[in-house]
């Protein structure tokens, strides 16, 4: 949990599931995260070898973030936690269908 725990690490990893994203795209994919928090969490994920930061030396400069194999393995666990959370919610009568599924 030290690698994926906290409020923002799992949403960041899930957002990167389908491929590399630029900082702005990542920020747009995660509602309510501040710039400072996103920057901090990305650095922590880099330090834990969960995310790779690619810098492209072009005009204007471009940076993309991508999952490592270590992070891709964590997605399997995140999916299981999600499935279990949905099970628990349904067990107590909470509607788990999102607006996009209706």
Secondary structure, DSSP 8 states (H G I E B T S, - for coil): -TTT-SSSHHHHHHHTTTS-EEHHHHHHHSTT--HHHHHHHHHHHHHTTSEEEEEE-SSS-EEEEEE-HHHHHHHHHHHHHHHHHHHHHHHTT-----TTT-
